[in-house]
Amino acid sequence: MFRFSFLSIALLGNLFAQNQDKPMTPVADIEDLPRILLIGDSISIGYTVDVRKSLQGSANVHRPLTNCGPTHKGLEKIDAWLETGGKDKKWDIIHFNWGLHDLKYISGKSDKITAVDTKGSHQQVGPEDYAKNLTQLVQRLKKTEARLIWRNTTPVPEGAKGRVVGDSAKYNEIAAKIMKEEGIEIHDLFSFAKKHAADIQRKADVHYTPAGSKMLADEVVKVLNLDEWTYPFNGKDFTGWSIKSGKATYKIVGDTIIGTTAKGSPNTFLVTDKQYGDFELQFETKIHNSLNSGCQIRCHLKNIKKDKYGGRLYGPQVEAEASGKNGAEAGYIYGEATGRGWLTPKDQLIPHKHFKDGQWNHFRIIAKGANIKAWVNGNLISDLTDEEIYKTHAKGNIGLQVHSIGKKAGPFTAAWKNIKLKELK
């Protein structure tokens, strides 16, 4: 049963895609993915987009729609920032920092940066107040029950206006003491940034080049440590896979599996040797506009001894096919060789155009208990609960289908890459 109308799904998917390159605009959550909040100043703004891209399909990555500035701004705004993306939604991880705006020099009550040697200049938030403010902020963040990760403050280089070389390290010492006392995980981005400063940091500037921000983002992704994924395809050969049910061919080109039709062949499948029960599966696929394809999940082989191709694969299939002029059924659930036809109810089997013809398309599939969900390019297409198929197919193989073409001209191809799977408890 669908939770959203197709129009709502399309709007959410489009909003997510449009905001991928805009760190300071809202992101629509994709259901069932962990929610991550990045709190920080312009350094974190610089790496937000690349973190989102790296974790696309694995997490909803949010940030407050502002530069989070010094700790006193944090104290004033933290409750509002924790409602980013929706009130009363829970955070799984909060990756946070304050520092560069605390240690910067200002003049009088203005928050504008000024030269250190300007008469009357002072740090916006001195070390003692920084410690008090940060302690209060940590106490508030702990109430969220999220996994908290303190990201320490990146270095101040020689010649940077309004800041003193070495102050980042001093403020980081203060923060480290607080985090250790509070049992908060520490992400030491300072050391990484200092080591690579000549290559990634702008001259006489606390900020980073685009390539530098990308490197910082990679470090953030490593620390978030969401990679519980396994990779059924090793990128080199077909170890752990075998071809069943037909004579279509499969080959590896670069990091991509390419399946090619064979005239007169039945449906053919590249099948995992391992069987899976509850899992999340993601991959990208591209198929010829004249070819129908799909991904088998929890499938079994029958007639193994009689079938000259090693047995007929049967069970649930997540459909993949070109949208064409009028839309098609990509993402719906079919009962391959089960005798049931479509498992998706007829009243929900509405053609759509979320599959991009001639392009790579991202599929996400969650099979948990009797429920199967499928997304195409971030759009929820199927939310099917089928107790009947679950009784016979609670666990099984995964298969990549090259459909039969009969007497059609061909040959046609279907391709897959970036296949990853996470077993669910």
C-alpha positions in Angstrom: 0.0 0.0 0.0 1.4 3.4 -0.9 2.0 6.0 1.8 2.2 8.9 -0.6 0.4 9.9 -3.8 2.6 9.6 -6.9 2.6 13.4 -7.2 3.9 13.7 -3.6 6.6 11.1 -4.3 7.7 12.9 -7.4 7.8 16.2 -5.7 9.9 14.8 -2.8 12.3 13.1 -5.2 12.7 16.3 -7.3 13.3 18.4 -4.2 16.0 16.1 -3.0 17.7 16.1 -6.4 17.5 19.9 -6.8 19.0 20.5 -3.4 22.0 18.1 -3.7 24.2 21.0 -4.8 22.8 23.6 -2.4 24.0 23.1 1.2 21.8 25.9 2.6 18.4 24.7 1.3 16.1 22.0 2.8 16.5 18.4 2.0 13.5 16.0 2.0 14.0 12.9 4.0 13.9 9.5 2.2 12.0 7.1 4.4 13.9 4.5 6.5 17.3 6.1 6.0 19.3 7.4 9.0 19.1 11.1 9.7 22.4 13.0 10.1 22.7 16.6 11.2 25.9 18.6 10.4 26.3 21.6 12.7 29.1 24.0 12.0 30.4 27.2 10.3 31.6 27.8 6.7 34.0 24.9 6.9 31.1 22.5 7.3 29.1 24.4 4.8 31.9 23.7 2.3 31.8 19.9 2.8 28.1 19.5 3.2 27.3 18.9 -0.4 30.1 16.3 -0.9 29.0 14.4 2.3 25.4 14.3 0.9 26.6 13.0 -2.4 28.8 10.3 -0.8 25.9 9.2 1.4 23.1 9.5 -1.2 20.9 6.4 -0.8 22.5 5.7 2.6 21.5 8.6 4.8 19.5 11.9 4.9 22.1 14.5 5.5 20.8 17.8 6.9 22.4 21.0 8.2 20.9 24.2 9.7 20.2 26.7 7.0 22.8 29.1 8.3 26.4 29.5 9.3 26.3 28.2 12.9 28.9 30.8 14.0 30.1 31.0 17.6 28.9 29.1 20.6 26.7 31.9 21.9 24.8 31.7 18.6 24.5 28.0 19.2 23.0 28.4 22.6 20.4 30.8 21.2 19.5 28.7 18.1 20.2 25.1 19.0 16.6 24.1 19.7 15.5 25.4 16.3 18.4 23.7 14.6 17.5 20.4 16.1 14.1 20.7 14.3 15.8 21.0 10.9 13.9 18.8 8.4 10.9 18.4 10.7 9.7 18.9 14.3 9.9 15.9 16.6 12.0 13.8 14.2 14.8 11.9 15.8 18.4 12.3 14.8 20.6 9.2 14.4 23.9 11.1 14.3 24.9 14.7 15.0 28.3 15.8 13.8 29.1 19.2 15.3 31.7 22.0 15.7 32.1 25.5 17.1 35.4 27.3 17.2 36.6 29.4 14.4 34.0 32.1 15.1 34.7 31.9 18.8 38.5 32.5 18.5 38.2 35.2 15.9 38.9 38.8 16.8 36.2 41.5 16.7 36.0 45.1 17.7 33.5 46.3 20.3 30.1 44.6 20.2 30.3 44.0 16.4 30.6 40.4 15.2 32.6 41.4 12.2 36.1 40.1 12.0 38.9 42.7 12.5 42.7 42.7 12.5 44.2 41.2 15.7 46.2 44.4 16.3 43.2 46.7 16.0 42.8 48.9 19.1 40.2 47.4 21.4 39.9 44.1 19.5 39.2 40.9 21.4 38.2 37.3 20.7 34.5 37.0 20.1 34.2 34.3 22.7 37.2 33.9 25.1 38.5 30.5 26.3 36.6 30.5 29.6 33.2 31.4 28.0 33.9 29.0 25.2 34.3 26.1 27.7 31.0 27.1 29.5 29.0 27.5 26.3 30.3 24.3 24.8 29.5 22.3 27.9 25.9 23.6 27.8 25.6 22.8 24.1 26.8 19.2 24.7 24.3 18.8 27.5 21.5 19.9 25.2 22.7 17.6 22.3 22.9 14.6 24.6 19.2 14.9 25.2 18.6 13.9 21.6 20.0 10.4 22.3 21.7 10.6 18.9 25.2 9.4 18.3 27.3 12.6 18.9 30.5 13.3 17.1 32.6 16.4 18.0 34.6 17.6 15.0 37.5 19.7 16.3 38.4 23.1 14.7 40.5 23.3 11.6 43.8 25.2 11.6 44.4 29.0 11.3 47.1 29.5 8.6 49.7 32.3 8.6 48.3 35.6 7.4 44.6 34.8 8.0 42.8 38.0 9.0 41.5 38.3 12.5 42.8 35.0 13.9 46.0 33.9 15.5 48.0 30.9 14.4 47.8 28.2 17.1 44.5 29.3 18.6 42.6 26.4 17.0 44.9 24.0 18.9 44.2 25.9 22.1 40.5 25.8 21.7 40.6 22.2 20.6 42.3 21.3 23.9 39.5 22.9 25.8 36.9 21.0 23.7 38.7 17.7 24.0 38.6 17.9 27.8 34.9 18.5 27.7 34.2 15.7 25.2 36.2 13.2 27.2 34.4 14.1 30.4 31.1 13.8 28.6 32.0 10.6 26.7 31.6 12.2 23.3 33.4 10.8 20.2 36.0 13.1 18.8 36.7 13.6 15.0 40.2 15.0 14.7 39.8 16.9 11.4 42.4 19.4 12.6 45.3 17.0 12.2 44.2 15.9 8.8 43.7 19.5 7.6 47.1 20.5 9.0 48.9 17.7 7.3 47.4 18.5 3.9 47.2 22.3 4.3 49.5 23.1 1.4 47.4 21.2 -1.0 43.8 21.9 0.2 43.7 25.2 2.1 43.5 28.6 0.6 46.5 30.9 1.1 46.2 33.1 4.3 42.6 31.9 4.6 40.9 29.5 7.0 38.8 28.2 4.1 39.5 25.4 1.6 39.5 24.9 -2.1 36.6 22.9 -3.6 39.0 19.9 -3.9 40.0 20.5 -0.3 36.4 20.6 0.9 35.9 17.3 -0.9 38.8 15.7 1.0 37.4 17.0 4.3 34.0 15.5 3.3 35.7 12.2 2.7 37.1 12.3 6.2 33.6 13.1 7.6 32.1 10.2 5.8 34.7 7.8 7.2 34.0 9.0 10.7 30.2 8.6 10.3 31.0 5.0 9.6 27.7 4.0 7.9 29.4 1.5 5.7 27.9 -1.7 7.0 27.5 -2.7 3.4 28.8 -5.8 1.7 29.6 -5.8 -2.0 28.3 -9.1 -3.7 30.2 -8.1 -6.9 33.9 -7.8 -6.3 34.5 -5.7 -9.4 36.9 -8.2 -10.9 35.2 -11.5 -11.7 32.0 -13.5 -11.1 33.2 -15.2 -7.9 30.0 -15.9 -5.9 27.7 -15.7 -8.9 26.6 -18.1 -11.6 24.4 -17.9 -14.8 21.1 -19.7 -14.7 17.9 -20.3 -16.7 19.2 -19.2 -20.1 22.1 -18.5 -22.5 22.4 -14.7 -22.4 26.0 -13.7 -21.7 27.5 -11.5 -18.9 30.8 -9.8 -18.9 32.7 -7.2 -16.9 33.8 -3.9 -18.3 35.5 -1.7 -15.8 33.3 -1.7 -12.7 30.2 -2.7 -14.6 28.4 -5.9 -15.3 27.0 -6.0 -18.8 24.4 -8.7 -19.8 23.7 -9.2 -23.5 20.7 -11.0 -25.0 20.9 -14.2 -27.0 18.3 -15.0 -29.7 16.0 -17.8 -28.7 17.1 -17.9 -25.1 14.7 -17.9 -22.2 15.1 -15.3 -19.5 18.6 -15.5 -18.1 19.9 -14.5 -14.7 23.2 -13.8 -13.1 22.5 -15.3 -9.6 24.2 -15.0 -6.3 25.4 -18.2 -4.7 24.5 -16.8 -1.3 20.9 -16.5 -0.2 19.5 -13.5 1.7 16.5 -13.0 3.9 16.0 -9.5 5.2 18.2 -6.9 3.6 18.6 -3.6 1.8 20.0 -3.7 -1.7 21.2 -0.8 -3.8 22.5 -0.7 -7.3 22.5 1.4 -10.5 21.2 0.0 -13.8 21.0 1.0 -17.4 19.0 -1.0 -20.0 18.4 -0.8 -23.7 15.1 0.9 -24.4 13.8 -2.2 -26.2 14.7 -4.6 -23.4 12.8 -5.5 -20.2 14.9 -6.4 -17.2 14.7 -6.7 -13.4 16.3 -7.7 -10.2 15.2 -11.0 -8.6 15.1 -11.1 -4.8 14.7 -14.0 -2.4 14.4 -16.3 -5.4 14.8 -20.1 -5.7 15.7 -22.5 -8.5 13.4 -25.2 -9.7 13.7 -28.1 -12.2 17.5 -28.0 -11.5 18.1 -31.5 -12.9 15.8 -31.2 -15.9 16.7 -27.7 -17.0 19.7 -27.5 -19.3 20.6 -24.1 -18.0 20.9 -25.1 -14.3 17.3 -24.5 -13.2 14.6 -21.9 -13.6 14.8 -19.0 -11.2 11.4 -18.0 -9.7 10.2 -15.6 -7.1 9.8 -11.8 -6.5 11.3 -9.5 -9.1 11.7 -5.7 -8.9 11.0 -4.6 -12.4 13.3 -2.5 -14.5 12.3 -1.1 -17.9 12.5 2.0 -20.0 9.7 4.6 -19.4 9.1 5.2 -23.1 6.5 7.8 -24.2 3.7 6.7 -21.8 5.6 5.6 -18.7 6.2 2.0 -17.5 6.4 -0.3 -14.5 10.0 0.1 -13.2 10.0 -0.5 -9.5 6.9 -2.6 -9.3 7.0 -6.2 -8.0 6.5 -9.1 -10.4 6.2 -12.8 -9.5 8.7 -14.2 -11.9 7.7 -17.8 -12.9 5.4 -18.1 -9.9 2.2 -18.2 -11.9 0.8 -15.1 -10.1 2.0 -12.4 -12.6 2.2 -9.0 -10.9 2.4 -9.1 -7.1 1.8 -5.4 -7.1 -2.0 -5.0 -7.0 -3.5 -3.9 -10.3 -5.0 -0.7 -8.9 -1.5 0.4 -7.9 0.2 -0.7 -11.1 0.2 2.8 -12.6 2.8 3.6 -15.3 5.3 6.4 -14.4 8.4 8.0 -15.8 10.8 7.9 -12.9 13.1 5.6 -14.8 15.4 7.7 -17.0 15.7 6.1 -20.4 19.3 5.6 -21.7 20.8 6.7 -18.4 22.0 5.1 -15.1 19.2 4.7 -12.7 19.5 4.2 -8.9 17.4 1.4 -7.4 17.0 0.9 -3.6 15.2 -2.2 -2.4 14.3 -3.1 1.2 13.0 -6.6 2.0 12.0 -7.1 5.6 9.6 -9.7 6.7 6.6 -9.9 4.3 7.2 -6.3 3.2 9.1 -5.2 0.1 9.8 -1.6 -0.7 11.4 -0.3 -3.9 12.6 3.1 -4.9 13.7 4.3 -8.4 15.9 7.4 -8.4 14.7 8.3 -4.9 11.0 7.8 -5.6 9.1 5.3 -3.6 7.4 3.1 -6.2 6.4 -0.1 -4.2 5.4 -0.7 -0.6 4.1 -4.2 -0.9 3.2 -6.6 1.9 2.5 -10.1 0.6 2.3 -12.8 3.2 1.6 -15.5 0.5 4.9 -15.0 -1.3 6.8 -14.6 2.0 5.7 -18.1 3.1 7.6 -19.6 0.2 10.3 -16.9 -0.4 11.4 -15.6 3.0 15.0 -16.2 1.9 16.6 -16.7 -1.4 19.0 -15.7 -4.2 19.4 -12.3 -5.9 19.5 -12.4 -9.7 20.2 -9.8 -12.4 17.9 -10.5 -15.3 18.5 -10.4 -19.1 15.1 -10.9 -20.6 14.4 -13.1 -23.5 13.9 -11.4 -26.9 12.6 -14.2 -29.1 13.1 -13.3 -32.7 13.8 -9.7 -32.2 16.9 -8.3 -33.9 19.0 -7.5 -30.8 21.4 -7.9 -29.3 20.3 -5.7 -26.4 22.2 -5.0 -23.2 21.4 -4.5 -19.5 24.1 -3.1 -17.2 24.6 -2.9 -13.4 27.2 -1.3 -11.2 27.7 -0.1 -7.6 25.9 -3.1 -6.2 25.8 -3.1 -2.4 23.8 -5.0 0.2 23.2 -4.7 3.9 21.6 -7.5 5.8 19.0 -6.4 8.3 18.4 -7.7 11.8 
